Amino acid sequence: MFYFIFLCFPIVTVSVLILN
């Protein structure tokens, strides 16, 4: 489960940068 969070965190960060 923790791996999923670790993998999801960078994706969310990149998404925020793209949206921003």
PDB file with SEQRES, HELIX, SHEET and CRYST1 records, atoms N, CA, C and O in Angstrom:
SEQRES   1 A   20  MET PHE TYR PHE ILE PHE LEU CYS PHE PRO ILE VAL THR          
SEQRES   2 A   20  VAL SER VAL LEU ILE LEU ASN                                  
HELIX    1 AA1 PHE A    2  LEU A   19  1                                  18    
CRYST1    1.000    1.000    1.000  90.00  90.00  90.00 P 1           1          
ATOM      1  N   MET A   1       0.840  -1.215   0.000  1.00  0.00           N  
ATOM      2  CA  MET A   1       0.000   0.000   0.000  1.00  0.00           C  
ATOM      3  C   MET A   1       0.878   1.270   0.000  1.00  0.00           C  
ATOM      4  O   MET A   1       0.594   2.245  -0.696  1.00  0.00           O  
ATOM      5  N   PHE A   2       1.931   1.220   0.791  1.00  0.00           N  
ATOM      6  CA  PHE A   2       2.807   2.387   0.878  1.00  0.00           C  
ATOM      7  C   PHE A   2       3.488   2.678  -0.462  1.00  0.00           C  
ATOM      8  O   PHE A   2       3.737   3.829  -0.824  1.00  0.00           O  
ATOM      9  N   TYR A   3       3.782   1.589  -1.186  1.00  0.00           N  
ATOM     10  CA  TYR A   3       4.408   1.782  -2.509  1.00  0.00           C  
ATOM     11  C   TYR A   3       3.488   2.578  -3.424  1.00  0.00           C  
ATOM     12  O   TYR A   3       3.939   3.422  -4.199  1.00  0.00           O  
ATOM     13  N   PHE A   4       2.208   2.302  -3.325  1.00  0.00           N  
ATOM     14  CA  PHE A   4       1.237   3.013  -4.166  1.00  0.00           C  
ATOM     15  C   PHE A   4       1.261   4.502  -3.856  1.00  0.00           C  
ATOM     16  O   PHE A   4       1.193   5.331  -4.764  1.00  0.00           O  
ATOM     17  N   ILE A   5       1.358   4.840  -2.584  1.00  0.00           N  
ATOM     18  CA  ILE A   5       1.414   6.260  -2.186  1.00  0.00           C  
ATOM     19  C   ILE A   5       2.701   6.892  -2.704  1.00  0.00           C  
ATOM     20  O   ILE A   5       2.693   8.010  -3.218  1.00  0.00           O  
ATOM     21  N   PHE A   6       3.814   6.158  -2.563  1.00  0.00           N  
ATOM     22  CA  PHE A   6       5.106   6.679  -3.029  1.00  0.00           C  
ATOM     23  C   PHE A   6       5.085   6.914  -4.534  1.00  0.00           C  
ATOM     24  O   PHE A   6       5.698   7.856  -5.037  1.00  0.00           O  
ATOM     25  N   LEU A   7       4.372   6.045  -5.242  1.00  0.00           N  
ATOM     26  CA  LEU A   7       4.299   6.193  -6.702  1.00  0.00           C  
ATOM     27  C   LEU A   7       3.299   7.275  -7.088  1.00  0.00           C  
ATOM     28  O   LEU A   7       3.455   7.938  -8.114  1.00  0.00           O  
ATOM     29  N   CYS A   8       2.287   7.446  -6.275  1.00  0.00           N  
ATOM     30  CA  CYS A   8       1.232   8.407  -6.592  1.00  0.00           C  
ATOM     31  C   CYS A   8       1.683   9.844  -6.269  1.00  0.00           C  
ATOM     32  O   CYS A   8       1.312  10.789  -6.965  1.00  0.00           O  
ATOM     33  N   PHE A   9       2.477   9.991  -5.217  1.00  0.00           N  
ATOM     34  CA  PHE A   9       2.914  11.328  -4.809  1.00  0.00           C  
ATOM     35  C   PHE A   9       3.618  12.088  -5.932  1.00  0.00           C  
ATOM     36  O   PHE A   9       3.239  13.224  -6.219  1.00  0.00           O  
ATOM     37  N   PRO A  10       4.636  11.498  -6.582  1.00  0.00           N  
ATOM     38  CA  PRO A  10       5.324  12.206  -7.679  1.00  0.00           C  
ATOM     39  C   PRO A  10       4.384  12.513  -8.839  1.00  0.00           C  
ATOM     40  O   PRO A  10       4.499  13.560  -9.476  1.00  0.00           O  
ATOM     41  N   ILE A  11       3.459  11.601  -9.112  1.00  0.00           N  
ATOM     42  CA  ILE A  11       2.517  11.817 -10.214  1.00  0.00           C  
ATOM     43  C   ILE A  11       1.636  13.034  -9.906  1.00  0.00           C  
ATOM     44  O   ILE A  11       1.368  13.856 -10.783  1.00  0.00           O  
ATOM     45  N   VAL A  12       1.196  13.134  -8.668  1.00  0.00           N  
ATOM     46  CA  VAL A  12       0.360  14.273  -8.268  1.00  0.00           C  
ATOM     47  C   VAL A  12       1.165  15.569  -8.375  1.00  0.00           C  
ATOM     48  O   VAL A  12       0.653  16.591  -8.831  1.00  0.00           O  
ATOM     49  N   THR A  13       2.413  15.516  -7.955  1.00  0.00           N  
ATOM     50  CA  THR A  13       3.269  16.708  -8.016  1.00  0.00           C  
ATOM     51  C   THR A  13       3.450  17.167  -9.457  1.00  0.00           C  
ATOM     52  O   THR A  13       3.353  18.358  -9.753  1.00  0.00           O  
ATOM     53  N   VAL A  14       3.709  16.227 -10.341  1.00  0.00           N  
ATOM     54  CA  VAL A  14       3.880  16.563 -11.762  1.00  0.00           C  
ATOM     55  C   VAL A  14       2.570  17.112 -12.320  1.00  0.00           C  
ATOM     56  O   VAL A  14       2.571  18.061 -13.104  1.00  0.00           O  
ATOM     57  N   SER A  15       1.466  16.516 -11.915  1.00  0.00           N  
ATOM     58  CA  SER A  15       0.161  16.985 -12.408  1.00  0.00           C  
ATOM     59  C   SER A  15      -0.087  18.430 -11.962  1.00  0.00           C  
ATOM     60  O   SER A  15      -0.584  19.252 -12.732  1.00  0.00           O  
ATOM     61  N   VAL A  16       0.260  18.719 -10.731  1.00  0.00           N  
ATOM     62  CA  VAL A  16       0.074  20.089 -10.220  1.00  0.00           C  
ATOM     63  C   VAL A  16       0.948  21.060 -11.010  1.00  0.00           C  
ATOM     64  O   VAL A  16       0.513  22.159 -11.355  1.00  0.00           O  
ATOM     65  N   LEU A  17       2.189  20.644 -11.294  1.00  0.00           N  
ATOM     66  CA  LEU A  17       3.085  21.524 -12.047  1.00  0.00           C  
ATOM     67  C   LEU A  17       2.555  21.759 -13.460  1.00  0.00           C  
ATOM     68  O   LEU A  17       2.658  22.863 -13.994  1.00  0.00           O  
ATOM     69  N   ILE A  18       1.995  20.728 -14.050  1.00  0.00           N  
ATOM     70  CA  ILE A  18       1.449  20.861 -15.403  1.00  0.00           C  
ATOM     71  C   ILE A  18       0.209  21.766 -15.383  1.00  0.00           C  
ATOM     72  O   ILE A  18       0.039  22.620 -16.252  1.00  0.00           O  
ATOM     73  N   LEU A  19      -0.630  21.570 -14.403  1.00  0.00           N  
ATOM     74  CA  LEU A  19      -1.846  22.390 -14.315  1.00  0.00           C  
ATOM     75  C   LEU A  19      -1.484  23.824 -13.965  1.00  0.00           C  
ATOM     76  O   LEU A  19      -2.196  24.756 -14.339  1.00  0.00           O  
ATOM     77  N   ASN A  20      -0.388  24.004 -13.254  1.00  0.00           N  
ATOM     78  CA  ASN A  20       0.023  25.327 -12.809  1.00  0.00           C  
ATOM     79  C   ASN A  20       0.841  26.028 -13.869  1.00  0.00           C  
ATOM     80  O   ASN A  20       1.276  27.162 -13.664  1.00  0.00           O  
TER      81      ASN A  20                                                      
END                                                                             
